[in-house]
Amino acid sequence: MGTRSRVVLIGLGVFFVGIAALARFYAYPTLAVAPADQTAHTVSVGKDATIFSAADLKQKTGVELEARRTVRGDVVAADKISKALNREVVVFDTAVVTDDSKNYQFPDDSSKTAELPLSFVQERVVLDAHTGEAVRWNPSGDDNSGEYIATTLEKADRLKPGQNSALFSGHEGLVLKFPFGTEKKTYPFWDTTLRKAFPIDFKGEEPLDGLNVYVFEQEIPKKEVPQAKPLEVPGSLVGDSGKDSVVVQRTYKNTRTLWVEPITGAIIKGREQQLATIAYNGEDKLIATQVTIEYDDATVAKNVKGATENGVAEGGYQSKAAQLHLIGFWVPLLSLILGLLLLASVGFFQLRPRKAD
């Protein structure tokens, strides 16, 4: 082999090894980041539910519930907090509305309490852009970029860490997604109702609409739900007819199952088996909510294949996972193999015995 040929092969070998390192240690970490401007909508449906109607003061059975979640990224807050903490974070505002009517819309006048939804919660969460773990951010003064949780639309009702730790001490664990490169292990996952994280365990792998996903399951034991003020009902509802009004406790337990695309950490499907009760003197008296509620087929299909909602592309994690896997695995592997083969060929031709003239 001539000198010029050796130089060319060495140059190509070093080039492909460099491409492998660049793809794995620069391109992949750059791409494996939750987008700060992300918008997502999910719809969950729970058929044959049992609920307690506050308007009618009685239980209703055979009810179909619909829960709509909206997630919107706050790019300005994410940039500000990332600089302040010297780490890459994303900030999401979320709202979940649950009602027994489809496509529920809030009334124009909040005083129309009879028209309010069965359940409403909004949160602001700050997450590590790579792992999806909650990041504590509770600025002082007039800075409103910090995390909060609320069950009304009124800003004055927002609970922030440090104000009342018994009701909300800050988000913890995973909240809206799993880490890029999700592992087959147990993670802490946030529960909004009890406002704390509980373990969620890896249960196995399975195909979902043609996409390989990891299945995680979380068992939340029966607990009393934190209340901002005492919950009161007529005594007759809980077997104490001698009293016009009594203080009761709301209890809750849940089995949450999540189907997660492991390369991106995106939640493709979710299901919850909830049981909330109204207890009096430590004894369950009424069912507040009993339902199995899960993502509808359209939401799952959107998460897998992708779709456009309100002019914005959402989901499509099958193609996103394929692209990320290509950059993070196949490009580095094939480039490294090719580069090492080119370098090895130079050594082979250089060291092999030469025939005498």
Residue frames relative to the residue before (quaternion, step in Angstrom):
aa qw qx qy qz dx dy dz
M 1.0000 0.0000 0.0000 0.0000 0.00 0.00 0.00
G 0.4196 -0.7276 0.4874 0.2385 3.56 -0.83 0.97
T 0.6759 -0.5032 0.3587 0.4016 3.54 -1.30 0.40
R 0.6543 0.5203 -0.3207 0.4453 3.57 0.93 -0.89
S 0.6509 0.5153 -0.3180 0.4579 3.59 0.98 -0.81
R 0.6420 0.5219 -0.3272 0.4566 3.56 1.00 -0.83
V 0.6497 0.5210 -0.3173 0.4537 3.58 0.94 -0.87
V 0.6505 0.5168 -0.3138 0.4598 3.57 0.97 -0.85
L 0.6838 0.4823 -0.2919 0.4633 3.59 0.89 -0.93
I 0.6360 0.5158 -0.3313 0.4687 3.57 1.00 -0.78
G 0.6486 0.5259 -0.3126 0.4529 3.56 0.97 -0.87
L 0.6707 0.4861 -0.2974 0.4748 3.57 0.95 -0.89
G 0.6355 0.5394 -0.3297 0.4431 3.57 1.00 -0.81
V 0.6675 0.4860 -0.2923 0.4825 3.57 0.92 -0.93
F 0.6197 0.5584 -0.3338 0.4390 3.59 1.04 -0.79
F 0.7168 0.4437 -0.2683 0.4661 3.60 0.79 -0.97
V 0.6053 0.5212 -0.3593 0.4825 3.61 1.08 -0.60
G 0.6412 0.5187 -0.3142 0.4703 3.59 1.04 -0.77
I 0.6214 0.5307 -0.3352 0.4688 3.57 1.05 -0.79
A 0.6367 0.5350 -0.3256 0.4498 3.59 0.99 -0.85
A 0.6836 0.4767 -0.2849 0.4736 3.57 0.90 -0.96
L 0.6501 0.5294 -0.3146 0.4452 3.57 0.97 -0.87
A 0.6691 0.4998 -0.3019 0.4597 3.59 0.93 -0.91
R 0.7292 0.4571 -0.2512 0.4429 3.57 0.86 -0.98
F 0.8151 0.3089 -0.1345 0.4714 3.58 0.83 -0.96
Y 0.7413 0.3214 -0.2396 0.5383 3.59 1.25 -0.01
A 0.7265 0.4367 -0.2649 0.4597 3.58 0.63 -1.10
Y 0.6804 0.4974 -0.3046 0.4437 3.60 0.85 -0.94
P 0.6846 0.4563 -0.3207 0.4693 3.68 0.76 -0.84
T 0.6217 0.5431 -0.3468 0.4452 3.59 1.10 -0.62
L 0.7247 0.4335 -0.2362 0.4807 3.58 1.00 -0.84
A 0.6669 0.5016 -0.2977 0.4637 3.60 1.12 -0.67
V 0.4477 0.6509 -0.4596 0.4059 3.54 0.70 1.19
A 0.4613 -0.6611 0.5091 0.3016 3.58 -0.92 0.84
P 0.4398 -0.7116 0.4748 0.2734 3.63 -0.77 0.94
A 0.4600 -0.7183 0.4566 0.2528 3.56 -0.80 1.06
D 0.7247 0.4211 -0.2418 0.4888 3.59 1.16 -0.53
Q 0.3172 0.7946 -0.4765 0.2022 3.58 1.22 0.32
T 0.0841 -0.7513 0.6529 0.0469 3.53 -1.20 0.76
A 0.0595 0.8068 -0.5839 0.0674 3.60 -0.87 0.89
H 0.1067 -0.7641 0.6338 0.0552 3.53 -1.18 0.74
T 0.0118 -0.7811 0.6242 0.0102 3.58 -0.97 0.84
V 0.1683 -0.7559 0.6254 0.0961 3.53 -1.21 0.65
S 0.0722 -0.7821 0.6188 0.0147 3.56 -0.87 1.03
V 0.1620 -0.7942 0.5832 0.0547 3.54 -1.04 0.84
G 0.0622 -0.7863 0.6144 0.0166 3.54 -1.01 0.91
K 0.1662 -0.8142 0.5527 0.0625 3.54 -0.41 1.25
D 0.8425 0.1859 -0.1451 0.4843 3.54 -1.30 0.51
A 0.2620 0.7779 -0.5218 0.2323 3.56 0.90 0.97
T 0.2708 -0.6978 0.6307 0.2049 3.52 -1.37 0.35
I 0.0173 0.8041 -0.5923 0.0476 3.57 -0.80 1.02
F 0.3694 -0.6697 0.5818 0.2768 3.53 -1.34 0.26
S 0.2601 -0.7778 0.5571 0.1307 3.56 -0.66 1.12
A 0.3363 -0.7544 0.5314 0.1882 3.55 -0.55 1.21
A 0.6289 0.5495 -0.3378 0.4341 3.58 1.09 -0.67
D 0.7729 0.3378 -0.1662 0.5109 3.57 1.00 -0.91
L 0.3075 -0.7796 0.4815 0.2567 3.57 1.35 -0.24
K 0.6665 0.4312 -0.3392 0.5048 3.56 0.85 0.99
Q 0.5527 -0.5941 0.4688 0.3489 3.55 -1.31 0.33
K 0.1420 -0.7574 0.6316 0.0857 3.53 -1.23 0.68
T 0.1676 -0.7868 0.5880 0.0845 3.56 -0.95 0.85
G 0.7738 0.3523 -0.2595 0.4581 3.55 -1.31 0.34
V 0.4006 0.7235 -0.4650 0.3161 3.58 1.18 0.54
E 0.2486 -0.7385 0.6017 0.1755 3.61 -1.08 0.69
L 0.1770 -0.7991 0.5710 0.0636 3.55 -0.65 1.17
E 0.1017 -0.7622 0.6351 0.0724 3.53 -1.21 0.60
A 0.0961 -0.7872 0.6086 0.0255 3.57 -0.82 1.06
R 0.1001 -0.7969 0.5954 0.0212 3.56 -0.74 1.10
R 0.0993 -0.7945 0.5984 0.0300 3.56 -0.78 1.06
T 0.0976 -0.7615 0.6393 0.0424 3.53 -1.06 0.89
V 0.0650 -0.7787 0.6240 0.0085 3.58 -0.94 0.96
R 0.0283 0.7982 -0.5998 0.0479 3.58 -0.80 1.03
G 0.3729 -0.7367 0.5263 0.2029 3.53 -0.93 0.95
D 0.2451 -0.7360 0.6144 0.1442 3.57 -1.13 0.75
V 0.2674 -0.8147 0.4968 0.1337 3.57 -0.07 1.33
V 0.6514 0.5286 -0.3210 0.4396 3.58 0.93 -0.89
A 0.6797 0.4767 -0.2896 0.4763 3.59 0.88 -0.93
A 0.6302 0.5415 -0.3375 0.4424 3.60 0.99 -0.80
D 0.6620 0.4958 -0.3047 0.4723 3.59 0.95 -0.86
K 0.6597 0.5199 -0.3043 0.4493 3.57 0.95 -0.89
I 0.7073 0.4550 -0.2666 0.4708 3.57 0.84 -0.98
S 0.6005 0.5606 -0.3575 0.4441 3.61 1.05 -0.73
K 0.6716 0.4826 -0.2931 0.4797 3.59 0.95 -0.84
A 0.6653 0.5155 -0.3084 0.4434 3.56 0.97 -0.85
L 0.7574 0.3720 -0.1932 0.5007 3.58 1.00 -0.84
N 0.3208 -0.7668 0.4844 0.2731 3.57 1.31 -0.27
R 0.6412 0.4126 -0.3592 0.5382 3.53 0.95 1.02
E 0.5115 -0.6659 0.4495 0.3046 3.57 -1.12 0.61
V 0.0527 0.7956 -0.5978 0.0824 3.55 -0.62 1.17
V 0.2273 -0.7153 0.6342 0.1856 3.53 -1.39 0.23
V 0.2318 -0.7628 0.5924 0.1161 3.55 -1.17 0.64
F 0.0306 -0.8130 0.5811 -0.0225 3.57 -0.74 1.07
D 0.2191 -0.7176 0.6454 0.1432 3.51 -1.14 0.81
T 0.0595 -0.8134 0.5785 -0.0103 3.56 -0.73 1.08
A 0.0281 -0.7714 0.6354 0.0199 3.53 -1.21 0.60
V 0.0649 -0.7843 0.6169 0.0120 3.57 -0.93 0.95
V 0.0702 -0.7873 0.6125 -0.0062 3.55 -0.73 1.15
T 0.0502 -0.7962 0.6029 -0.0062 3.59 -0.77 1.06
D 0.1566 0.7834 -0.5848 0.1407 3.55 -0.82 1.01
D 0.5026 -0.6457 0.4797 0.3168 3.56 -1.29 0.21
S 0.6316 0.4385 -0.3600 0.5283 3.56 1.25 0.52
K 0.4928 -0.6674 0.4735 0.2958 3.57 -1.08 0.70
N 0.8505 0.1061 -0.1007 0.5053 3.54 -1.20 0.73
Y 0.0488 0.8440 -0.5300 0.0664 3.56 0.93 0.96
Q 0.0988 -0.7680 0.6312 0.0449 3.57 -1.12 0.79
F 0.4844 -0.6672 0.4807 0.2987 3.59 -0.94 0.90
P 0.5038 -0.6342 0.4801 0.3369 3.61 -1.07 0.64
D 0.5976 -0.5781 0.4179 0.3662 3.56 -1.19 0.51
D 0.7489 0.3051 -0.1617 0.5656 3.55 1.12 -0.68
S 0.3605 -0.7713 0.4857 0.1982 3.59 -0.49 1.21
S 0.5692 0.5995 -0.3905 0.4051 3.60 1.23 -0.28
K 0.5734 0.5670 -0.3830 0.4505 3.59 1.27 -0.23
T 0.1086 -0.8613 0.4943 0.0448 3.55 0.53 1.23
A 0.6046 0.5723 -0.3636 0.4179 3.59 1.09 -0.58
E 0.7042 0.4487 -0.2548 0.4878 3.59 1.23 -0.47
L 0.4647 0.6726 -0.4533 0.3553 3.60 1.25 0.07
P 0.5816 -0.6062 0.4020 0.3642 3.63 -1.11 0.55
L 0.6518 -0.5061 0.3845 0.4138 3.56 -1.27 0.29
S 0.7994 -0.0239 0.0531 0.5980 3.56 1.05 -0.79
F 0.0626 0.7817 -0.6184 0.0514 3.56 -1.07 0.77
V 0.0999 0.7731 -0.6227 0.0674 3.56 -1.02 0.83
Q 0.0368 -0.7734 0.6323 0.0276 3.53 -1.03 0.80
E 0.0714 -0.7998 0.5959 -0.0118 3.53 -1.10 0.81
R 0.1701 -0.7003 0.6699 0.1785 3.51 -1.35 0.36
V 0.0417 -0.8092 0.5856 -0.0223 3.56 -0.74 1.10
V 0.2184 -0.7312 0.6330 0.1301 3.53 -1.19 0.69
L 0.0423 -0.8335 0.5495 -0.0394 3.57 -0.59 1.18
D 0.5222 -0.5698 0.5232 0.3590 3.54 -1.23 0.52
A 0.4655 -0.7312 0.4264 0.2587 3.58 -0.69 1.09
H 0.7063 0.4462 -0.2627 0.4828 3.60 1.19 -0.42
T 0.7928 0.3307 -0.1602 0.4862 3.59 0.85 -0.97
G 0.4136 -0.7151 0.4704 0.3103 3.61 1.15 -0.47
E 0.4868 0.6745 -0.4333 0.3469 3.60 1.26 0.04
A 0.5549 -0.6146 0.4514 0.3325 3.56 -1.12 0.73
V 0.1697 -0.7595 0.6240 0.0708 3.53 -1.11 0.86
R 0.4030 -0.7231 0.5050 0.2442 3.58 -0.76 1.00
W 0.1433 0.7645 -0.6164 0.1229 3.57 -0.86 0.99
N 0.1631 0.7829 -0.5712 0.1848 3.53 -0.31 1.32
P 0.0825 -0.8395 0.5360 0.0341 3.61 0.34 1.22
S 0.4468 -0.6889 0.5065 0.2632 3.55 -1.24 0.44
G 0.7324 0.4439 -0.2996 0.4203 3.54 -1.31 0.06
D 0.7820 -0.3335 0.2670 0.4539 3.53 -1.14 -0.78
D 0.4351 0.6939 -0.4650 0.3361 3.59 1.25 0.19
N 0.1410 -0.8298 0.5387 0.0373 3.60 -0.48 1.22
S 0.4350 0.7232 -0.4473 0.2960 3.59 1.19 0.36
G 0.5353 0.6745 -0.3859 0.3310 3.59 1.25 -0.22
E 0.6378 -0.5402 0.3976 0.3786 3.56 -1.32 0.35
Y 0.0531 0.7800 -0.6221 0.0422 3.54 -1.23 0.56
I 0.1466 -0.7398 0.6413 0.1410 3.54 -1.39 0.05
A 0.0377 0.8004 -0.5950 0.0630 3.58 -1.02 0.82
T 0.2742 -0.7590 0.5679 0.1616 3.55 -1.21 0.53
T 0.6928 0.3289 -0.2831 0.5759 3.58 1.29 0.41
L 0.5863 -0.5773 0.4348 0.3660 3.56 -1.31 0.11
E 0.5452 0.6378 -0.3927 0.3766 3.57 1.25 -0.22
K 0.4593 -0.6975 0.4781 0.2718 3.60 -0.79 1.04
A 0.6158 0.5704 -0.3469 0.4186 3.58 1.10 -0.65
D 0.6744 0.5013 -0.2917 0.4570 3.60 1.19 -0.47
R 0.4715 0.6907 -0.4431 0.3230 3.60 1.23 -0.04
L 0.2677 -0.7547 0.5811 0.1452 3.56 -0.87 1.01
K 0.0813 -0.7973 0.5980 0.0124 3.55 -0.87 1.00
P 0.6025 -0.5604 0.4022 0.4014 3.61 -1.09 0.58
G 0.7561 0.3648 -0.2800 0.4657 3.53 -1.01 0.84
Q 0.6347 0.5282 -0.3387 0.4510 3.58 1.20 -0.39
N 0.7713 -0.1184 0.1177 0.6142 3.56 0.91 -0.95
S 0.2219 -0.8347 0.4909 0.1146 3.57 0.13 1.29
A 0.5845 0.5788 -0.3819 0.4213 3.59 1.15 -0.45
L 0.7211 0.4081 -0.2364 0.5075 3.59 1.16 -0.58
F 0.7899 -0.1183 0.1112 0.5914 3.59 1.02 -0.76
S 0.0759 -0.8193 0.5683 0.0063 3.56 -0.56 1.20
G 0.7083 -0.4097 0.2550 0.5152 3.59 1.28 0.14
H 0.5611 -0.6065 0.4442 0.3464 3.55 -1.18 0.58
E 0.0359 -0.7880 0.6146 0.0018 3.55 -1.22 0.59
G 0.7815 0.3120 -0.2441 0.4819 3.55 -1.23 0.54
L 0.6937 -0.3928 0.3558 0.4876 3.55 -1.26 -0.52
V 0.2049 -0.8111 0.5404 0.0900 3.58 -0.99 0.79
L 0.8455 0.1034 -0.0081 0.5237 3.58 0.55 -1.17
K 0.7995 0.0799 -0.0337 0.5944 3.59 1.20 -0.36
F 0.4572 -0.6387 0.5423 0.2981 3.50 -1.41 0.18
P 0.6573 -0.5148 0.3450 0.4289 3.62 -1.18 0.23
F 0.5467 -0.5230 0.5147 0.4034 3.55 -1.28 0.32
G 0.7840 0.1755 -0.1776 0.5683 3.56 -0.78 1.03
T 0.0337 0.8367 -0.5430 0.0630 3.58 0.86 0.99
E 0.2835 -0.7730 0.5505 0.1379 3.56 -0.93 0.96
K 0.5219 -0.6180 0.4919 0.3221 3.53 -1.33 0.39
K 0.4695 0.6520 -0.4507 0.3891 3.55 0.40 1.26
T 0.6037 -0.5458 0.4343 0.3861 3.56 -1.33 -0.10
Y 0.0963 -0.7800 0.6176 0.0299 3.55 -1.01 0.93
P 0.4299 -0.6242 0.5501 0.3507 3.61 -1.22 0.25
F 0.0413 -0.8110 0.5835 -0.0107 3.61 -0.81 0.99
W 0.5168 -0.7005 0.4251 0.2479 3.54 -0.91 1.07
D 0.1175 -0.7479 0.6483 0.0810 3.54 -1.13 0.78
T 0.3908 -0.7650 0.4677 0.2082 3.56 -0.52 1.23
T 0.6386 0.5561 -0.3434 0.4063 3.61 0.95 -0.81
L 0.7741 0.3141 -0.1684 0.5232 3.59 0.85 -0.96
R 0.3333 -0.8002 0.4461 0.2225 3.56 1.39 -0.13
K 0.6592 0.3888 -0.3582 0.5347 3.51 0.85 1.11
A 0.5001 -0.6522 0.4821 0.3034 3.57 -1.26 0.34
F 0.1090 -0.7574 0.6415 0.0545 3.54 -1.20 0.74
P 0.6033 -0.5734 0.3942 0.3897 3.63 -1.12 0.51
I 0.0875 -0.7495 0.6531 0.0636 3.54 -1.13 0.75
D 0.2502 -0.8320 0.4907 0.0667 3.57 -0.60 1.24
F 0.4706 -0.6369 0.5316 0.3007 3.54 -1.14 0.72
K 0.1501 -0.8217 0.5479 0.0442 3.58 -0.85 1.04
G 0.7645 -0.3076 0.2144 0.5244 3.62 1.11 -0.40
E 0.4430 -0.6505 0.5404 0.2975 3.53 -1.39 -0.12
E 0.1033 0.7833 -0.6108 0.0511 3.54 -1.19 0.56
P 0.5021 -0.6301 0.4830 0.3428 3.61 -1.19 0.39
L 0.0348 -0.7782 0.6270 0.0040 3.54 -1.12 0.75
D 0.8170 -0.1465 0.0346 0.5567 3.57 -0.34 1.27
G 0.7342 -0.4291 0.2270 0.4747 3.56 1.00 0.86
L 0.6486 0.4862 -0.3090 0.4974 3.58 1.29 0.06
N 0.3807 -0.7143 0.5350 0.2421 3.59 -0.89 0.90
V 0.0009 -0.8160 0.5760 -0.0484 3.57 -0.71 1.08
Y 0.3986 -0.6493 0.5868 0.2743 3.51 -1.38 0.36
V 0.2569 -0.7607 0.5795 0.1396 3.57 -1.01 0.85
F 0.0584 -0.7858 0.6157 -0.0030 3.56 -0.84 1.07
E 0.1088 -0.7966 0.5931 0.0422 3.56 -1.10 0.75
Q 0.1222 -0.7926 0.5970 0.0208 3.54 -0.99 0.96
E 0.1565 -0.7705 0.6136 0.0734 3.55 -0.82 1.04
I 0.1006 -0.7904 0.6036 0.0299 3.56 -0.59 1.16
P 0.3465 -0.7671 0.4970 0.2106 3.59 -0.47 1.14
K 0.6542 -0.5189 0.3817 0.3964 3.52 -1.27 0.41
K 0.0672 0.7892 -0.6009 0.1078 3.55 -0.79 1.14
E 0.4958 -0.5991 0.5195 0.3540 3.55 -1.27 0.32
V 0.4080 -0.7193 0.5136 0.2288 3.57 -0.97 0.89
P 0.4744 -0.6676 0.4820 0.3114 3.64 -0.84 0.89
Q 0.1155 -0.7954 0.5943 0.0277 3.57 -0.95 0.94
A 0.4613 -0.6817 0.4949 0.2783 3.56 -0.98 0.88
K 0.7800 0.0181 -0.0127 0.6253 3.57 1.17 -0.61
P 0.6668 -0.5195 0.3348 0.4165 3.61 -1.13 0.52
L 0.3375 -0.7221 0.5729 0.1908 3.55 -1.08 0.83
E 0.0514 -0.8243 0.5635 -0.0201 3.54 -0.60 1.15
V 0.0195 -0.7708 0.6368 -0.0001 3.57 -1.14 0.75
P 0.6324 -0.5022 0.3990 0.4344 3.62 -1.21 0.28
G 0.5583 -0.6427 0.4115 0.3254 3.56 -0.91 0.88
S 0.6062 0.5891 -0.3528 0.4012 3.57 1.08 -0.68
L 0.6093 0.5758 -0.3508 0.4173 3.61 1.13 -0.55
V 0.7808 0.3005 -0.1504 0.5267 3.56 1.11 -0.65
G 0.6674 -0.5570 0.2953 0.3963 3.55 1.14 0.60
D 0.6361 0.4682 -0.3528 0.5016 3.59 1.19 0.40
S 0.0643 -0.8673 0.4937 0.0045 3.55 0.57 1.24
G 0.5774 0.6088 -0.3739 0.3952 3.57 1.19 -0.27
K 0.7267 0.3658 -0.2234 0.5368 3.59 1.27 -0.21
D 0.4806 -0.6775 0.4775 0.2864 3.53 -0.96 0.93
S 0.8080 0.0188 0.0362 0.5878 3.59 0.99 -0.85
V 0.0374 -0.7877 0.6149 -0.0012 3.57 -1.02 0.87
V 0.4538 -0.6569 0.5295 0.2867 3.55 -1.23 0.53
V 0.0784 -0.8009 0.5936 0.0053 3.56 -0.82 1.04
Q 0.3731 -0.6979 0.5618 0.2409 3.55 -1.34 0.22
R 0.2824 -0.7288 0.5946 0.1884 3.55 -1.12 0.68
T 0.1139 -0.7964 0.5920 0.0487 3.59 -0.75 1.03
Y 0.0974 -0.8010 0.5908 0.0011 3.55 -1.21 0.54
K 0.0968 0.7441 -0.6607 0.0208 3.51 -1.23 0.68
N 0.0843 -0.8170 0.5701 -0.0222 3.55 -1.13 0.59
T 0.1485 -0.7137 0.6702 0.1388 3.51 -1.29 0.54
R 0.0853 -0.8209 0.5646 -0.0087 3.56 -0.41 1.26
T 0.0680 -0.7819 0.6195 0.0132 3.57 -0.89 1.01
L 0.0663 -0.8047 0.5899 -0.0091 3.56 -0.84 1.03
W 0.2144 -0.7413 0.6247 0.1198 3.55 -1.05 0.88
V 0.0696 -0.8484 0.5226 -0.0474 3.56 -0.38 1.30
E 0.3489 -0.6816 0.6006 0.2302 3.55 -1.02 0.89
P 0.3669 -0.8134 0.4014 0.2066 3.63 -0.31 1.22
I 0.6281 0.5486 -0.3648 0.4142 3.64 1.01 -0.58
T 0.7685 0.3233 -0.1698 0.5253 3.58 0.92 -0.92
G 0.3908 -0.7219 0.4784 0.3117 3.60 1.17 -0.53
A 0.4321 0.7159 -0.4521 0.3104 3.59 1.26 0.21
I 0.3856 -0.6869 0.5663 0.2424 3.56 -1.09 0.77
I 0.2357 -0.8058 0.5344 0.0980 3.56 -0.49 1.23
K 0.7979 -0.0117 0.0402 0.6013 3.56 1.04 -0.77
G 0.0721 -0.7914 0.6057 0.0392 3.54 -1.16 0.66
R 0.0374 -0.7760 0.6294 0.0153 3.54 -1.16 0.67
E 0.0574 -0.7899 0.6101 0.0243 3.55 -1.06 0.81
Q 0.1644 -0.7471 0.6377 0.0900 3.54 -1.07 0.86
Q 0.0298 -0.8608 0.5046 -0.0597 3.53 0.12 1.39
L 0.0132 0.7490 -0.6622 -0.0189 3.49 -1.26 0.62
A 0.0237 0.7776 -0.6251 0.0639 3.54 -0.59 1.22
T 0.0836 -0.8118 0.5777 0.0160 3.56 -0.90 0.91
I 0.3430 -0.6651 0.6099 0.2610 3.51 -1.39 0.18
A 0.0998 -0.8213 0.5617 -0.0008 3.55 -0.55 1.22
Y 0.1169 -0.7734 0.6210 0.0511 3.53 -1.17 0.69
N 0.8286 -0.0306 -0.0556 0.5563 3.53 -0.70 1.19
G 0.7325 -0.4642 0.2260 0.4438 3.54 0.97 0.94
E 0.6788 0.4548 -0.2858 0.5007 3.61 1.26 0.10
D 0.4672 -0.6804 0.4893 0.2816 3.59 -0.87 0.99
K 0.1218 -0.8159 0.5643 0.0316 3.56 -0.82 1.05
L 0.8085 0.0823 -0.0043 0.5828 3.59 1.03 -0.82
I 0.3965 -0.6558 0.5760 0.2846 3.54 -1.25 0.47
A 0.2765 -0.7563 0.5721 0.1555 3.57 -0.72 1.09
T 0.7669 -0.1368 0.1070 0.6179 3.58 0.99 -0.92
Q 0.0778 0.7484 -0.6574 0.0410 3.54 -1.01 0.85
V 0.2672 0.7714 -0.5164 0.2586 3.56 -0.38 1.26
T 0.2136 -0.6829 0.6725 0.1889 3.49 -1.36 0.46
I 0.0154 0.8230 -0.5604 0.0913 3.55 -0.40 1.28
E 0.0608 0.8165 -0.5672 0.0888 3.59 -0.87 0.96
Y 0.6840 -0.4660 0.3600 0.4305 3.56 -1.30 0.37
D 0.4130 -0.6880 0.5275 0.2789 3.57 -1.00 0.75
D 0.7077 -0.4867 0.3064 0.4103 3.58 -1.28 0.37
A 0.6387 0.5381 -0.3344 0.4367 3.59 1.01 -0.78
T 0.6449 0.5149 -0.3238 0.4627 3.61 1.01 -0.75
V 0.6514 0.5045 -0.3156 0.4707 3.58 0.96 -0.86
A 0.6567 0.5082 -0.3119 0.4618 3.59 0.92 -0.91
K 0.6415 0.5156 -0.3221 0.4678 3.60 0.99 -0.79
N 0.6610 0.5087 -0.3148 0.4530 3.58 0.92 -0.85
V 0.6904 0.4597 -0.2819 0.4822 3.59 1.04 -0.71
K 0.8230 0.2806 -0.1154 0.4802 3.58 0.57 -1.17
G 0.4622 -0.6667 0.4597 0.3613 3.58 1.12 -0.63
A 0.0864 0.7683 -0.6306 0.0686 3.55 -1.21 0.62
T 0.4052 -0.6892 0.5454 0.2518 3.53 -1.32 0.29
E 0.0167 -0.7903 0.6120 -0.0254 3.55 -0.84 1.03
N 0.8315 -0.0283 -0.0476 0.5528 3.56 -0.68 1.15
G 0.7099 -0.4782 0.2486 0.4535 3.55 1.05 0.84
V 0.6592 0.4736 -0.3016 0.5002 3.61 1.28 0.10
A 0.4133 -0.7088 0.5158 0.2465 3.57 -0.88 0.97
E 0.0321 -0.7962 0.6039 -0.0177 3.57 -0.92 0.97
G 0.8046 0.3046 -0.2098 0.4645 3.56 -1.30 0.39
G 0.4845 0.6871 -0.4733 0.2631 3.54 -1.04 -0.89
Y 0.2585 0.8207 -0.4826 0.1638 3.57 1.07 0.70
Q 0.5109 0.6183 -0.4394 0.4045 3.61 1.18 -0.16
S 0.7135 0.4209 -0.2536 0.4994 3.59 0.84 -0.92
K 0.6287 0.5331 -0.3426 0.4507 3.60 1.02 -0.72
A 0.6525 0.5052 -0.3127 0.4704 3.58 1.00 -0.80
A 0.6388 0.5274 -0.3256 0.4558 3.59 1.01 -0.82
Q 0.6644 0.4997 -0.3036 0.4656 3.59 0.93 -0.86
L 0.6749 0.4889 -0.2980 0.4655 3.57 0.92 -0.91
H 0.6406 0.5181 -0.3206 0.4674 3.59 1.05 -0.78
L 0.6157 0.5462 -0.3384 0.4561 3.58 1.08 -0.72
I 0.7119 0.4500 -0.2537 0.4758 3.58 0.86 -0.99
G 0.7569 0.4254 -0.2187 0.4454 3.56 0.92 -0.89
F 0.7919 0.2839 -0.1504 0.5193 3.61 1.16 -0.45
W 0.7794 0.3886 -0.2245 0.4372 3.57 0.47 -1.20
V 0.6572 0.5016 -0.3282 0.4570 3.62 0.87 -0.83
P 0.6787 0.4635 -0.3190 0.4720 3.67 0.81 -0.81
L 0.6695 0.5146 -0.3141 0.4340 3.59 0.91 -0.89
L 0.7160 0.4453 -0.2669 0.4666 3.58 0.74 -1.03
S 0.6402 0.5168 -0.3300 0.4627 3.61 1.01 -0.74
L 0.6511 0.5093 -0.3164 0.4654 3.58 0.99 -0.83
I 0.6523 0.5085 -0.3200 0.4621 3.61 0.91 -0.88
L 0.6749 0.4912 -0.3002 0.4617 3.58 0.87 -0.92
G 0.6614 0.5106 -0.3107 0.4531 3.57 0.93 -0.85
L 0.6746 0.4826 -0.2966 0.4733 3.60 0.93 -0.85
L 0.6237 0.5305 -0.3438 0.4597 3.60 1.04 -0.67
L 0.6510 0.5070 -0.3209 0.4649 3.59 0.97 -0.81
L 0.6709 0.4797 -0.3011 0.4787 3.58 0.94 -0.85
A 0.6489 0.5155 -0.3223 0.4575 3.59 1.00 -0.76
S 0.6281 0.5427 -0.3471 0.4364 3.58 1.03 -0.71
V 0.6137 0.5344 -0.3478 0.4658 3.57 1.10 -0.71
G 0.6723 0.4934 -0.2997 0.4633 3.57 0.91 -0.88
F 0.6292 0.5477 -0.3327 0.4397 3.55 1.04 -0.80
F 0.7116 0.4420 -0.2648 0.4777 3.58 0.81 -0.98
Q 0.6371 0.5386 -0.3310 0.4410 3.57 1.11 -0.62
L 0.7723 0.3893 -0.1871 0.4658 3.57 0.96 -0.89
R 0.5371 0.6382 -0.4311 0.3441 3.61 1.12 -0.35
P 0.5764 -0.6011 0.4210 0.3594 3.63 -1.05 0.70
R 0.2821 -0.7487 0.5765 0.1660 3.56 -1.08 0.78
K 0.4790 -0.6622 0.4896 0.3040 3.56 -1.06 0.76
A 0.5060 -0.6403 0.4877 0.3099 3.56 -1.11 0.78
D 0.5522 -0.5993 0.4591 0.3538 3.59 -1.13 0.65
